[in-house]
Amino acid sequence: MLFFYRLVSNFIFLISPIIIIYRIFKKKEDPKRFLEKIGKFDKKTTNNDLVWFHGSSVGEILSIVPLIEKLEKRKNIKKILITSNTLSSAKIINKLKLKKTFHQFFPLDTVFLAEKFLNRWKPKVVFFIESEIWPNMIIKIKEKNIPLILLNARITRKSFLKWNSIPSFSKKIFNGFNLCLGQNDKTCNYLKILGAKNIKKIGNLKFSQSKSELKNKLNLKIKKNLRKKKIIFSAISTHKGEELFCAKVHANLKKKYKNIITIIIPRHVNRANKIKDELNSNNLNVHLHTSNKPLNNNADIYIVDTFGETKSFLKLSKIAFMGKSINGYGGQNPIEAARLGNRIIHGPNIENFVEVYDFLEKLGISTKIKSYKDLEKLIIRFNQKKNYSNQIIKKLAYIGKQILFNNEKEINKYF
């Protein structure tokens, strides 16, 4: 299996220029930095006191910011390298303005590039975040005796079934981790079956709060304009079809409430103009966040078409509908929205985050719906009540601090 995987990864490397050019055209790659993915790394000088974190995209990167902020204070850590696969995550890291931390794109997973990358940066410890499993890189890290930790580990059932169908290969890969810190019991059980050792359930790092999050504020003019309207609800990480789903609800709510606006934050912001056209054709006035025009008094829908500002909008909201739960599979993580004071509403498709939703449901924060009529009824009901108590918000903050403390405690021995 390893031979076949390496054959495929080498083939992808050979055709990568075509793929990257296409992605640049689609504005999914940085035209100035795409060569990092095929072995042309930054010339930044480093020494052996470098720690490396790798996460796939925005969500994974943001989840480790509280931990990064703590590690930046350590004298024995000179540099912190964060790698990711997406353009959006690179932009987020640059916005954080961390002193010791810098970003590179993760190279294609070939033996040659893994070797070249590790020789270039010489990390003293490596952290892969959530479900980032790259066989060639993991094997090379193990060969060089560099400690490798799977941080905030999350293995979905779909991913587990895929890896478990090739048991000898998965055992070789998952055995490469020195430590696995799982979000939940299901993940820990999956990791054990797949061959990982030294597995500990720690909880989800997304409960933790970063200092940069506390400073995260909207432009005062935008905030003032939105305050003139009643934010009836926010729709977070929506996928195709869910924007129209929410728009139908807004159209009905307009009959009951005056001067309302719904905030929609699509999972893929490059869809913003298509969403705008779709909702306009349904007789709704749409305002794009990046528009230079002032917010129209008749605006119905406010689409956030930028990266890294979700938290700022969630602070203004009281109710959050979580996307990928109606027209999608697996759902989206609701922790951030709940922690910032929102009641959570979601569809039936939340398999990837069942334990989180169950936990929030027990606290009276999260509710499941099946139709847009259900969503409409819940929003009306929740708008008649006060936002859930500060006691629960404080409880989530306390849980976040404990999880952050326990993660730091577990990884201390590797520095």
N, C-alpha and C positions, 0 to 999 in steps of 0.2 A: 504493500500500500504506500509506503514511504517513497519507493521508487516511482510509482505512478504519480503521486502528489508532486514530486520534484520535476517530473517530466512536464506536467501541466503548468507549474509555476514558471519553468524556464520558457515555455511556449508563450505564456502571457507576457513575460519580460520582452521577448522578441517582437511581439506586436504592440507593446506598450506605447510606442510613439504615436501610433494611429489612435489608440484609445484616449491618450492624453490630449492630443490635438482636438479630438471630438469634444472632450470634456471642457477644454478651454473655450471652444466655440459656444458651448452651452453655459459658460460662466460658472463651471463647477470646479475649475482648477485655477491656481494663481499662475498667470503667464510668466511671472518673474521667478517663481520658486518651484515649478513642477519638476525640475531636474533633481530635486532632493529625493524624489521617489525612485529614481533610477541610479542613485549613487553619487551624485554631486552634492556633497554636504557643505554646510556653513563653515567658514574658516575661523570661526570663533575659537579663541584659545581656552583650553580647559586643563585641569589636572586630574589626579585620581580621586578627588573628593567630589565626584559628580554622581548624582542620583537621577535615575531615569524613570519616568512615568509614561505609560502609553494607554490612551483611550481612543475609542473609535471616533466619537463626534462630540457635539456640544454637551449633551446630558452627562456623559461620563466625565468629561473634563471639569465641568462645574461642580460635580459631586466631590472632587478631591481638593477643591480650592481651600476649604478650611484647614485641611491637613497640610497643604503646601505652605499656607501662611505660618503655621507653627514650625515647620521644618526650615523655613527661611531664617528663623531666629537662631538656628544652631550654628555655632562656630565651626564645627567639624564638617559642615556641608557648604562647599564653596559655590557650586552651581547645581541647578535643578533643570533637567531637560524634560520637556513634555513633547511627546509626539502624538500625532493624530492623523486621521485619513481625510478629513473634510476641510474645505475652505472656510466654512462657517466657524469651526472650532478654532482655527488659527486666528481669525479676527477677534474672537472672544478673549483669547489669551493675551493678545496685544492690548486689549482694552483694560485688562486687570492691572497692568503696570507693576508687576512684581519685580523686586530688585535683583534677585539671584536667578530668576526663572526665565528661560527662553524656549522658543518653539522650533521644531523641525517637523517636516512631514515624514511619516513612517515609510520606509522603503518597501518595494515589492518583496514578497517573501520567497526569495531565492537563497540558496546556500551562499553564493558569492556575495550578494548584497548584505546578508546578515553578518557575514564575516567582516566585510569592509566597514559596516556601521559600528560594530562592537570594537573593532580596532581603532576606529576614529575617536569614539567618545569614552571608551574604557570606563563604563559605569561600575561603581562599587556595589550597587544593589539595583534591581529592576522590579518595577511594579506594573503588572498588566491589570487593567480595570474592567470589572464586570465579566464580560464573556469574550474578551479578546484573546483568541487562541490561534497563534501562528506557528505551525510545526517547525519549520526550518529555523526560525529565530529562537524558539524555545530550546531546540536541540543544541544549537551553537552556544547559547547562554550556559546550558548545563555543562557542555564540554570545557568551557572556560572557568567553571566553578564559581560563577557569579550567582549570588542568592537571587532567586526569582519568587515573587509573591503575587498571588492572584488576589487583588484587593477589591472589596465590595462585590464579591463574586455572585454572579447570577446566571444560572443555567436553566433555560426554558425546557419544557417537555420535548418540543420539536428538535431543539439542539441536542438534547440528551439522546433521543432515539437515533439521530444521525450518527453521533459518536459511538453509541453502544452497538451499532451494526458492524463496526470494525474494531472489536475489543482489543486485539493485540496492538494495533496502531494507537488507539486512544490511551491505553495504559502507558505506552512509551512516552506519549506527549504529556499527559496529566501528571505522570510521575516526575516530570521535570520541575514542578513547583515545590519549593521548600516549605511554603506555607500558603494555605487557602483560607481566606476570611470571608465566610459566606453571609449573605443577606438573610437567609431563611433556612428552615429545616429541609425543605424540598431540594434546594440547591446543594446543601451539605450531603444529603443522601445520594444525589446524582453524582457528585464529585467522588464519593467513596466508591461507588460502583464502577466509575470510569478509570479508577486507578490512582487517584490523588491520595496523598498522605498528609498528615498534620493539618487536619481540617477543623476550623473553629467557627461556630456561629457567632457573629458579632452584631448584626443588624445593618440597616441601610444607611450609608453615609449621607444620603440626601436629606436626612433629618437634621444634619448639622448646618449651622449658619456661618457664613464667612463675613469678615469685616467689610469686604468690598460690597457685599450684599446690602449691608446697613447704609452704605454711602450711595447705593444705586438709586438715583433720583431722575425723574422725568424733567425735561425742559419745562420751566415754570409757565411759559406761555401755553404749551400743550396741556399741562395739568390744569391750568385755569380754564381753558376752553372746555375740557372734559367735565370739569366741575359744574359747568353751567347746565350740563345734561345729567339725567339720571342713568347711571350705568346699570342696566337691568340685569345683565349677566355677561360673563366672558366665556369664550369657547377656546380651549387651549389645545395646541398640537393637532388641529383638525386635518383630516384627509379628504380626498375628493368625495364629494357628495354630502359631507357633514356640514359644510358651510350653508348649503341650501336647506338642509335639515334645520339648522339654527335660525336661518332667515325666515322660515315659515313660522317659527315660534315668535320671532320678533314682530312679524306682521300682525299676528293675532294679539300680541301684548299691546301694540299701539292703540288698539281699540279700548283698552282699559286704562293705560297710563299715558300721560302726556310728557313730551320732551324727553323721551328715552333714547338710549343708544346702546348697541351691543358691540362688544369688542371681540374681534376674531383674530387669533394668532395661528396661522396655518403652520403645519409642521415643516413644509417646504415653501419658504417665502418667495421663491421664484414663480410660484403659481398665483401670486397676488393679483396681477392684472387680469388673468383668466377668471378668477373668483369675482373680481369687481364687475367684469362684463356679464357674468352669469347672474349676479344679484341685481345689477341694473336692469337686466331684461325681465326681472320679476318685480319691477316697479319699486325698487328700494334705492335710496340715495347712499352711495358708498364713498367714504373718505379714506385715502391711503395715508399712512403715517408719514411717508417720505414726501408727500405733496407739500409744495411751498404755499399752497392756498390756505387761507384761514378756514377753520371748521365751520361748515354751513349749519345754520340753525335747524335746517331740515334733514341733516345727516341721520341715517338710520344705523348704518354699520361702519365701524372704525376698524380697518384692517391694518394690523401691525406687520409691515413688510421689511423689518430689519432684524438683525441678530442680537441676542443678548439683552433684550429689554423686557422680557416676559415678567420678571419679578417686579419691575416698576409698575406695570399695568395691573398685576395681581394685587398690589398694595391699594389700588383704587377700587378694586372689585370686592364683592361680597359672596358671589356665587360663581363657581367655575364648572363648566361642562368639559369633561375630558374627552379629547378626540381619540380616534382609532378604536373606539369602543362600539360604534354603530356600523360604520362602513369600513371596517378594518378587523384585524385579528390580533389579539394580544393586549390591546389597550396601551395607555400611557401612564407613567408614574405620577400619582396625584400628590405626593408628599409636599412638593414645593408650594402648590396652591393652598393646601390645607395649613401649612406652617405660617403662611402669610395672611391667614384669617378668612379663607373662603370655605363655604359649604361646597362639598363635592357632589357632582351629579355625573353618572356614567352609564353607558349602555351595557349590554350583556357580555361583550367580547373583551374580557379583561384577564385572560388566562395567565399572562406573564407577570401579573401583579396581584394575584388573588389574595395573598397573605396581607399585603398592605391595605387593600380595600376592605378586607374583613376587619382588620384592626381599627380602621377609621370608622367603619360602620358601627362597631361596638361603642365607640365614643360618641355616636350620634352625629357624625360629620358627613358621612358618605351615604348616598342613596342611588339605587339602580333604577333605570327606566328602560322601556321597550319601544316607545314611540314618541313622536314630537308632541303629542297631546299630553303624555306623561310629563315631559320636560316643561311644558307650559304650565301645568297645574302645580308642579313643584316650585317653579320660580315665583308664581303668585303667592303660594303658601309661605315660602322663605322670605319674600319681601314684606310680609305682614309681621314677621318676627324680628327680634334683634339678632345681630350676628352672634354666633356661638361664643360662649363665655371666654374671658381672658384666662380663666383657669385651665381650659383645655389647650389654648395656645401656649401657655407657660409649660404645660405638661409635655407638649411636642418639643419645645425648646430644650427642656430638661433631658428628654430622651436623646435628642441630637448631641448634647454635650457629653452624655455618657458613652454614646457610640463612638464619638470622636476620640474621647479619652482612651477607650478600650483598643481602638485601632492603633493609636500612637504607642500604647503600652506593648502591644504584640509585635510591632515592627522595630522597637527600640534595640533589640538584640542584634539587628542586622547592620547597625551603624558603627 
